[in-house]
Amino acid sequence: MKIQWSPLAIDRASDIADYISLDDPLAAERWVRSLFDRVKQVKDFKESGRYVPELNRKDIKELIYGNYGIIYRIEKKGVSILTVRHFRQILPIEDIHNAWE
């Protein structure tokens, strides 16, 4: 199964890592490694995430990673990571629709 990251998801993960690195660069590196490890779970268990409360779609799910949600779409050949967000943030629906732009 293929895991593909959208440009938006990469940008959001990078922004979060940059913020963490302001206090502790090594913690930021660990966070990124752990994020990618968590995403690997969907290779074998693509249905393992929860449904996204803001959406009414069965093909879009969310993996919990600490205080963050990893939003992904289930596709025939794999999954697409759409975005990463902190739980205190409201999920802008346009992020889901524009993840690949």
Backbone bond lengths (Angstrom), bond angles and torsions (degrees), N, CA, C in turn:
res aa  C-N    CA-C-N  psi(-1)  N-CA   C-N-CA  omega(-1)  CA-C   N-CA-C  phi
1 M - - - 1.446 - - 1.524 108.95 -
2 K 1.296 114.53 141.84 1.461 121.23 -177.56 1.532 110.59 -98.87
3 I 1.324 115.42 137.20 1.465 121.45 172.83 1.518 107.35 -113.12
4 Q 1.316 115.63 123.51 1.458 120.91 -178.84 1.528 108.97 -121.17
5 W 1.326 115.89 131.08 1.463 122.10 179.53 1.523 109.47 -97.08
6 S 1.311 117.14 130.72 1.465 120.92 175.34 1.529 108.99 -74.83
7 P 1.328 117.18 156.29 1.468 119.43 175.36 1.530 112.00 -56.51
8 L 1.334 117.28 -37.49 1.462 120.64 179.36 1.527 110.85 -62.81
9 A 1.334 117.59 -44.34 1.465 121.17 180.00 1.524 110.95 -62.44
10 I 1.313 116.74 -41.16 1.468 120.51 178.15 1.523 110.19 -64.66
11 D 1.333 116.53 -43.69 1.467 120.00 178.74 1.523 111.57 -61.69
12 R 1.325 117.17 -44.14 1.466 120.29 -178.71 1.528 111.03 -65.79
13 A 1.322 117.06 -43.15 1.468 120.37 178.51 1.531 110.13 -62.85
14 S 1.310 116.54 -40.12 1.463 121.33 178.47 1.531 111.03 -64.76
15 D 1.326 116.84 -42.46 1.469 120.55 178.29 1.528 111.20 -61.50
16 I 1.318 116.21 -42.57 1.466 120.47 179.46 1.527 109.99 -64.81
17 A 1.324 116.96 -44.57 1.462 120.86 178.90 1.530 110.95 -62.45
18 D 1.325 117.05 -40.63 1.474 120.53 177.03 1.520 111.39 -60.15
19 Y 1.310 116.49 -41.63 1.456 120.86 179.53 1.534 110.75 -65.32
20 I 1.316 116.95 -44.82 1.468 120.69 178.77 1.523 110.25 -62.25
21 S 1.322 116.56 -38.49 1.466 120.76 -176.12 1.526 113.24 -67.74
22 L 1.326 116.99 -17.91 1.466 119.10 176.23 1.524 110.79 -60.16
23 D 1.327 116.56 -34.46 1.464 121.49 178.18 1.520 112.77 -95.35
24 D 1.351 115.95 -37.11 1.460 119.32 -173.03 1.525 110.27 -155.97
25 P 1.333 117.46 96.21 1.469 120.49 -178.58 1.533 113.87 -57.96
26 L 1.324 117.20 -36.42 1.468 119.26 178.91 1.523 111.41 -67.89
27 A 1.312 116.52 -36.58 1.468 120.10 177.01 1.526 110.16 -64.25
28 A 1.311 116.86 -36.78 1.467 120.70 178.15 1.525 110.36 -64.12
29 E 1.321 117.12 -42.70 1.471 120.60 177.56 1.523 110.77 -62.31
30 R 1.328 116.80 -43.68 1.468 120.53 178.40 1.524 110.77 -62.88
31 W 1.339 116.20 -39.85 1.459 120.43 179.99 1.527 110.80 -61.05
32 V 1.326 116.53 -44.98 1.466 120.56 -179.12 1.529 110.40 -64.80
33 R 1.319 117.64 -45.21 1.471 120.59 178.37 1.528 110.75 -59.50
34 S 1.313 116.29 -44.88 1.463 120.72 -179.79 1.525 111.47 -66.30
35 L 1.319 116.84 -36.03 1.465 121.03 176.89 1.528 110.02 -59.56
36 F 1.326 116.65 -49.19 1.458 120.27 -179.75 1.529 111.25 -65.58
37 D 1.333 117.58 -36.37 1.462 120.48 175.73 1.524 110.96 -62.85
38 R 1.324 116.58 -41.53 1.466 120.85 179.56 1.520 110.71 -63.37
39 V 1.314 117.15 -39.91 1.462 121.38 -179.47 1.529 111.30 -66.47
40 K 1.325 117.34 -30.79 1.468 120.09 179.15 1.523 112.18 -58.96
41 Q 1.315 117.22 -22.87 1.466 122.10 179.19 1.523 111.68 -56.04
42 V 1.320 117.05 -35.19 1.460 119.42 -176.06 1.523 113.08 -72.37
43 K 1.328 117.67 -12.36 1.472 119.49 175.43 1.520 110.47 -59.28
44 D 1.309 116.36 -44.75 1.460 121.08 -178.25 1.520 113.38 -97.47
45 F 1.316 116.70 -23.30 1.462 121.37 -174.80 1.526 110.56 -133.46
46 K 1.327 116.52 67.97 1.467 118.87 -174.31 1.524 113.25 -67.09
47 E 1.305 117.80 -18.02 1.466 121.11 177.94 1.532 112.01 -91.96
48 S 1.332 117.68 6.74 1.469 120.57 -172.61 1.520 114.58 -72.39
49 G 1.303 118.18 -19.95 1.460 120.55 179.79 1.517 111.74 -76.44
50 R 1.317 114.84 168.19 1.467 119.98 176.97 1.520 108.78 -92.69
51 Y 1.330 115.62 160.35 1.457 119.13 173.92 1.520 108.93 -68.84
52 V 1.309 116.72 143.69 1.459 122.23 -178.96 1.531 107.94 -77.32
53 P 1.340 117.06 120.47 1.469 120.16 -175.60 1.526 113.99 -57.81
54 E 1.323 118.12 -34.08 1.470 121.28 -176.99 1.531 113.30 -75.99
55 L 1.308 116.54 -14.32 1.466 120.69 -176.39 1.517 109.69 -116.37
56 N 1.288 116.37 157.85 1.456 121.45 176.35 1.523 108.41 -119.41
57 R 1.333 114.94 59.31 1.460 120.57 -176.62 1.514 109.60 -133.68
58 K 1.310 115.88 134.07 1.463 120.40 -179.27 1.525 112.26 -82.33
59 D 1.322 117.73 -15.44 1.460 120.55 -178.39 1.528 112.99 -90.75
60 I 1.320 117.64 -5.17 1.462 120.70 179.31 1.525 108.55 -116.14
61 K 1.332 114.99 124.65 1.463 121.03 -176.15 1.523 109.66 -129.78
62 E 1.328 114.31 173.69 1.464 120.76 -177.28 1.530 109.38 -137.00
63 L 1.324 115.00 125.74 1.458 121.01 171.54 1.514 108.11 -91.62
64 I 1.303 116.13 138.78 1.458 120.95 177.34 1.528 108.14 -88.91
65 Y 1.315 115.71 132.47 1.464 121.98 178.32 1.524 107.61 -139.79
66 G 1.324 116.58 92.05 1.461 120.62 -176.86 1.513 110.31 61.30
67 N 1.325 116.78 -122.61 1.465 122.12 177.93 1.524 112.58 -90.45
68 Y 1.311 117.15 12.62 1.458 121.45 -173.54 1.517 111.03 -120.95
69 G 1.314 114.16 155.41 1.455 121.88 172.78 1.514 108.58 -117.34
70 I 1.309 115.81 135.35 1.463 122.42 176.73 1.525 105.92 -106.81
71 I 1.317 116.27 109.14 1.458 121.95 -175.93 1.528 108.30 -89.88
72 Y 1.344 115.63 127.52 1.462 118.98 -179.66 1.523 110.91 -139.22
73 R 1.337 114.03 157.03 1.463 121.44 179.07 1.527 108.38 -112.79
74 I 1.319 115.58 132.30 1.465 121.60 176.94 1.522 107.98 -82.86
75 E 1.329 115.24 128.17 1.455 120.92 -179.67 1.523 109.01 -127.59
76 K 1.317 117.15 171.01 1.473 120.73 -177.10 1.525 112.63 -60.35
77 K 1.320 117.03 -41.36 1.462 120.62 -174.59 1.522 113.56 -98.79
78 G 1.318 117.59 2.85 1.458 119.41 -178.80 1.513 111.62 160.40
79 V 1.318 114.75 -145.69 1.463 120.31 178.10 1.521 109.40 -134.52
80 S 1.310 114.96 151.19 1.459 121.60 175.28 1.520 107.56 -114.81
81 I 1.328 116.20 125.37 1.454 121.12 175.09 1.526 106.07 -81.32
82 L 1.330 116.57 117.58 1.462 121.24 -174.11 1.517 112.91 -89.92
83 T 1.330 116.70 -44.55 1.461 120.35 -179.08 1.523 109.90 -164.12
84 V 1.314 114.92 167.26 1.461 123.39 174.67 1.520 105.40 -127.70
85 R 1.339 116.69 134.83 1.465 118.70 -178.72 1.520 110.71 -144.73
86 H 1.318 114.93 152.61 1.459 121.39 172.91 1.524 106.96 -77.61
87 F 1.329 117.09 144.24 1.458 120.23 -176.71 1.519 113.98 -63.03
88 R 1.306 118.18 -23.03 1.463 119.88 178.59 1.521 112.40 -78.07
89 Q 1.311 116.67 -10.20 1.456 120.76 178.21 1.521 109.96 -87.71
90 I 1.291 115.76 142.12 1.462 120.60 171.87 1.524 106.94 -77.16
91 L 1.317 116.20 136.25 1.458 120.53 179.25 1.519 109.65 -77.39
92 P 1.340 117.37 110.55 1.468 118.19 175.40 1.530 109.00 -69.92
93 I 1.298 116.97 119.04 1.457 122.00 -177.42 1.532 110.67 -57.63
94 E 1.322 116.71 -33.51 1.466 119.04 179.56 1.527 111.64 -63.72
95 D 1.337 118.17 -24.30 1.472 120.08 175.51 1.528 110.68 -60.82
96 I 1.304 116.90 -39.45 1.467 121.05 179.74 1.518 110.06 -66.40
97 H 1.306 116.65 -44.21 1.458 120.92 -177.98 1.527 113.14 -73.69
98 N 1.325 117.03 -26.88 1.472 121.29 -175.68 1.524 113.56 -109.39
99 A 1.307 118.43 16.09 1.474 121.54 -174.22 1.523 112.56 -59.14
100 W 1.319 118.35 -29.85 1.466 120.48 -175.00 1.513 113.25 -96.99
101 E 1.306 117.34 5.68 1.478 119.08 -179.55 1.506 110.99 -91.14
